[in-house]
């Protein structure tokens, strides 16, 4: 037993003594310190493949090399380009109905023929309308109709029903009024719902100067004033009929007109409500009887009120006072009656006066 212990003790002693004689394995492990030491031994060993000069100090290519490169690039581009007259997309010129296989792209598509870039801003009044006025109009004018009830007859008149003598009369809308067309009856008032809340569609500013037929200075001042307050180039209007009392002949250029749409219309209305109309001390408001039975309202501005526009007030000395004309402002809304138009205008801040007849 003792001999076995001596043998094991001698074996352990021999193992410790042979540690420094061991040979490193063929696949030795590489440590970070070893790599750093080798890199220091060869200075800039990792940068040997880089160029000695930078792009800033390198000389520019000669003219011959540049022309060869440009010719090769143009030849490659022309070889891959398709002829535009055959493969390029062209939107249809005419709308041929909803069932036609080729439909016109929407106006927001850059390839559409009626594409207009923008809008580039979001008017403050439009933001107020979308966030406050439109929900309030829909809530205040809500009329509950129980399911299955017959719709109420319109206040403007009743359309005629079909007598049912033909099978084609079934499920057809009611007939129009007698007399050829709906000029007497006008458009029927539709209830305000989520999909037809009244809003501003366009604003037309028209300035009429009858003395411009003889003196063109009146026309120049009218065009300058309309262009200043609207920010758009005005269109010159002409007289359609002779007016002997005013000495106006047919075809004479006597006015200027501008129609604003979209954000420009809301900006102009906001300027009227906020800056211009509050400065008029003797102005009682818009007449309650105004309107064309289709939701469009109008009012006028006297020549002395034109100075309240900030664009004219800033450079008022540039406009001759005796030549300054007034203007008529037409506000086109999507309402179907004057009542809905007045409701929208009152919500936007326009005051009304007088007795409402319809």
C-alpha positions in Angstrom: 0.0 0.0 0.0 2.8 2.3 0.9 4.6 1.5 -2.4 1.5 2.5 -4.4 1.5 5.9 -2.6 5.1 6.5 -3.4 4.6 5.7 -7.1 1.7 8.2 -7.4 3.7 10.9 -5.6 6.6 10.5 -8.1 4.3 10.7 -11.1 2.9 14.0 -9.9 6.4 15.4 -9.4 7.4 14.4 -12.9 4.3 16.1 -14.4 5.1 19.4 -12.7 8.7 19.3 -13.9 7.6 18.7 -17.6 5.3 21.8 -17.9 8.0 24.0 -19.3 8.9 21.4 -21.9 5.5 21.3 -23.6 5.2 22.5 -27.2 2.5 25.0 -28.3 -0.3 23.5 -30.3 -0.4 24.0 -34.1 -3.6 26.1 -33.8 -2.5 28.6 -31.2 -5.0 31.1 -29.8 -4.4 34.7 -30.8 -4.8 37.3 -28.1 -5.4 41.0 -28.6 -2.2 41.9 -26.9 -0.2 39.7 -29.3 -1.9 41.4 -32.4 -1.1 44.9 -31.0 2.5 43.9 -30.5 2.9 42.7 -34.0 1.2 45.8 -35.4 3.7 48.0 -33.6 6.5 46.0 -35.0 5.3 47.0 -38.6 4.3 50.6 -38.5 1.0 51.4 -40.4 0.5 47.8 -41.5 -3.2 48.3 -42.0 -2.8 51.4 -44.2 -0.5 50.0 -46.8 -3.4 49.4 -49.3 -4.6 53.1 -49.1 -3.6 55.7 -51.6 -0.9 58.1 -50.7 -2.8 61.1 -52.0 -6.3 62.4 -51.3 -9.0 63.4 -53.7 -8.3 67.0 -52.9 -4.7 66.8 -54.1 -5.3 64.4 -57.0 -5.2 66.1 -60.4 -8.5 66.5 -62.3 -9.1 64.3 -65.3 -8.2 65.6 -68.7 -10.7 66.8 -71.2 -10.5 63.7 -73.3 -11.3 61.4 -70.4 -14.3 63.5 -69.4 -15.7 63.6 -72.9 -15.4 59.8 -73.2 -17.2 59.3 -69.9 -20.0 61.6 -70.9 -20.5 60.0 -74.3 -20.6 56.5 -72.7 -23.1 57.7 -70.1 -25.4 59.3 -72.7 -25.3 56.2 -74.9 -26.2 54.0 -72.0 -29.1 56.2 -71.0 -30.5 56.5 -74.6 -30.3 52.7 -75.0 -32.4 52.1 -71.9 -35.0 54.9 -72.5 -38.3 54.0 -74.0 -40.0 56.3 -76.6 -42.3 58.7 -74.8 -45.0 58.7 -77.5 -45.7 55.0 -77.2 -44.9 53.9 -73.7 -45.4 57.1 -71.6 -48.7 57.3 -69.7 -51.1 59.9 -71.0 -54.3 60.5 -69.0 -57.5 60.5 -71.0 -58.7 63.9 -72.3 -62.4 63.3 -71.7 -64.4 61.6 -69.0 -66.4 58.7 -70.6 -68.5 57.7 -67.6 -67.9 55.5 -64.5 -68.1 52.2 -66.5 -65.4 53.0 -69.0 -62.3 50.8 -68.5 -60.0 53.9 -68.7 -60.7 56.3 -65.9 -59.2 59.8 -65.4 -56.8 60.1 -62.4 -57.9 62.3 -59.5 -57.0 66.0 -59.4 -54.4 65.3 -56.7 -52.4 63.0 -59.0 -49.5 64.8 -60.6 -50.3 63.0 -63.9 -53.8 64.5 -64.1 -54.5 67.2 -66.6 -56.2 69.4 -64.0 -53.5 68.9 -61.4 -52.8 72.0 -59.3 -49.9 71.8 -56.9 -50.7 72.6 -53.3 -52.1 73.4 -50.8 -48.9 75.0 -49.4 -50.6 76.3 -46.2 -53.5 75.5 -44.0 -55.7 78.7 -43.3 -56.6 79.4 -39.7 -60.3 79.9 -40.6 -60.3 76.5 -42.4 -58.8 74.9 -39.3 -61.5 76.5 -37.2 -64.2 75.3 -39.6 -63.0 71.7 -39.6 -62.5 71.5 -35.9 -65.4 73.6 -34.5 -67.9 75.1 -37.0 -68.7 72.0 -39.0 -69.4 69.7 -36.0 -71.5 72.4 -34.4 -73.6 73.0 -37.6 -74.2 69.2 -37.9 -75.2 69.0 -34.2 -77.4 72.1 -34.1 -79.3 71.2 -37.3 -79.8 67.5 -36.6 -83.3 66.3 -37.3 -84.1 62.8 -36.1 -86.0 60.7 -38.7 -87.3 57.4 -37.3 -86.5 54.4 -39.6 -89.3 53.7 -42.1 -90.9 57.1 -41.9 -91.8 59.0 -45.1 -89.6 62.0 -45.7 -91.2 65.4 -45.3 -92.2 67.5 -48.3 -89.9 70.3 -49.3 -91.0 73.9 -48.4 -90.1 75.2 -51.8 -92.7 73.0 -53.6 -93.6 69.4 -54.1 -92.3 67.4 -57.0 -94.7 65.3 -58.9 -94.9 61.6 -58.5 -94.9 59.1 -61.5 -98.3 57.6 -62.1 -97.0 54.0 -62.4 -98.5 53.5 -65.9 -95.2 52.1 -67.1 -92.9 49.6 -65.5 -90.1 52.0 -66.0 -91.6 54.4 -63.4 -90.7 52.1 -60.5 -87.9 53.3 -58.3 -87.5 56.5 -60.4 -87.0 59.9 -58.7 -89.8 62.3 -58.6 -90.6 64.4 -61.6 -89.4 68.0 -61.9 -91.8 71.0 -61.8 -94.0 72.0 -64.7 -92.8 74.8 -66.9 -89.7 73.4 -68.4 -86.8 73.2 -66.0 -86.4 74.1 -62.4 -85.8 77.8 -62.8 -88.9 78.8 -60.9 -88.5 76.2 -58.1 -84.8 76.4 -57.7 -82.7 73.7 -56.1 -84.4 71.8 -53.3 -83.1 72.4 -49.8 -81.3 69.3 -48.5 -81.0 68.6 -44.8 -77.6 69.1 -43.3 -75.9 65.8 -42.7 -72.4 64.6 -42.3 -71.7 64.5 -46.0 -73.2 67.9 -47.0 -72.3 70.4 -44.3 -72.2 73.9 -45.9 -68.8 75.3 -46.6 -67.2 78.0 -48.6 -66.5 77.0 -52.2 -65.3 80.3 -53.8 -65.2 84.0 -53.3 -65.6 86.5 -56.2 -64.5 90.1 -55.9 -65.9 92.4 -58.6 -65.1 96.1 -59.0 -67.2 98.1 -61.4 -66.1 101.6 -62.6 -68.6 102.9 -65.2 -66.4 106.0 -65.9 -63.6 103.8 -67.1 -65.2 103.7 -70.5 -64.0 107.3 -71.1 -61.1 107.5 -68.7 -58.8 104.4 -68.4 -57.3 105.7 -65.2 -60.4 104.4 -63.4 -59.8 100.9 -64.8 -56.1 101.0 -63.8 -57.0 101.9 -60.2 -59.7 99.3 -60.0 -57.4 96.5 -61.2 -54.7 97.6 -58.9 -57.1 97.7 -55.9 -58.6 94.3 -56.7 -55.2 92.7 -57.2 -53.9 94.2 -53.9 -56.8 92.9 -51.7 -57.0 89.4 -53.3 -53.4 88.7 -54.2 -54.5 87.4 -57.7 -54.3 88.9 -61.2 -57.7 90.3 -62.0 -59.7 89.7 -65.1 -61.0 92.7 -67.0 -64.8 92.7 -67.4 -66.8 94.3 -70.3 -70.3 95.7 -70.5 -72.8 93.4 -72.2 -75.5 95.9 -73.0 -75.7 99.6 -73.7 -76.7 101.9 -70.8 -77.6 105.3 -72.2 -78.1 106.9 -68.8 -74.6 106.2 -67.8 -73.1 106.7 -71.2 -71.8 103.1 -71.3 -71.4 101.4 -74.6 -71.5 97.6 -75.2 -68.1 96.0 -75.1 -66.5 98.8 -73.0 -63.9 97.7 -70.4 -65.3 99.0 -67.1 -64.2 96.6 -64.3 -62.1 93.9 -62.9 -63.0 90.5 -61.3 -61.2 87.8 -59.4 -62.4 84.4 -58.2 -60.6 82.8 -55.2 -61.0 79.2 -54.3 -59.6 76.8 -51.7 -57.2 78.3 -49.1 -57.1 81.7 -50.8 -60.9 82.1 -50.3 -60.7 81.2 -46.6 -57.8 83.6 -46.2 -59.8 86.4 -47.8 -62.9 85.7 -45.6 -60.7 85.6 -42.5 -59.3 89.0 -43.4 -62.7 90.4 -43.9 -64.1 89.2 -40.6 -61.0 90.0 -38.5 -59.5 93.2 -40.0 -61.8 95.0 -42.4 -65.4 94.8 -41.3 -64.8 95.6 -37.6 -63.3 99.0 -38.7 -66.5 100.1 -40.4 -68.3 102.1 -37.7 -71.5 102.8 -39.6 -71.9 99.3 -41.1 -75.0 97.5 -39.7 -74.1 94.1 -41.4 -75.3 92.1 -44.3 -78.9 92.4 -45.3 -80.9 89.3 -44.3 -82.7 89.4 -47.7 -79.6 88.8 -49.7 -79.1 85.5 -51.6 -80.0 83.7 -54.8 -82.0 80.8 -53.2 -79.0 78.5 -53.7 -76.9 79.4 -50.7 -74.8 82.1 -52.3 -74.7 85.5 -50.5 -73.3 88.9 -51.6 -72.6 92.4 -50.1 -70.9 95.5 -51.2 -68.0 97.7 -50.1 -68.1 101.4 -50.5 -65.1 103.3 -52.0 -64.2 104.8 -48.6 -64.3 101.4 -47.0 -61.6 100.0 -49.3 -58.9 101.8 -47.3 -59.6 99.4 -44.4 -57.9 96.6 -46.3 -54.4 96.3 -44.9 -52.8 96.0 -48.4 -54.4 99.3 -49.4 -54.0 101.0 -46.0 -50.3 100.5 -46.0 -49.8 102.2 -49.4 -52.9 104.4 -49.5 -51.1 107.3 -51.0 -50.4 105.3 -54.1 -54.2 105.2 -54.9 -55.9 108.4 -56.0 -58.8 108.9 -53.6 -61.2 110.2 -56.3 -60.5 107.2 -58.5 -60.8 104.6 -55.9 -63.8 102.3 -56.7 -65.9 100.1 -54.4 -66.4 96.4 -54.9 -69.0 93.6 -54.6 -68.1 90.5 -52.8 -69.9 87.2 -53.7 -69.5 84.3 -51.3 -70.3 81.0 -52.9 -71.2 78.2 -50.5 -72.2 74.6 -50.8 -75.5 75.2 -49.0 -78.8 74.5 -50.9 -80.7 77.5 -49.5 -80.2 81.0 -48.3 -81.0 79.8 -44.8 -78.0 77.4 -44.8 -75.8 80.1 -46.4 -76.7 82.6 -43.6 -76.1 79.9 -41.0 -72.6 79.3 -42.3 -71.8 83.0 -42.6 -73.1 83.7 -39.0 -70.9 80.9 -37.7 -67.9 82.5 -39.5 -68.5 85.9 -37.9 -70.6 87.9 -40.4 -73.5 89.9 -38.8 -76.9 90.2 -40.5 -79.6 92.8 -40.1 -83.2 93.2 -41.2 -86.1 90.9 -41.3 -85.6 87.4 -42.8 -88.4 86.7 -45.3 -87.3 83.2 -46.4 
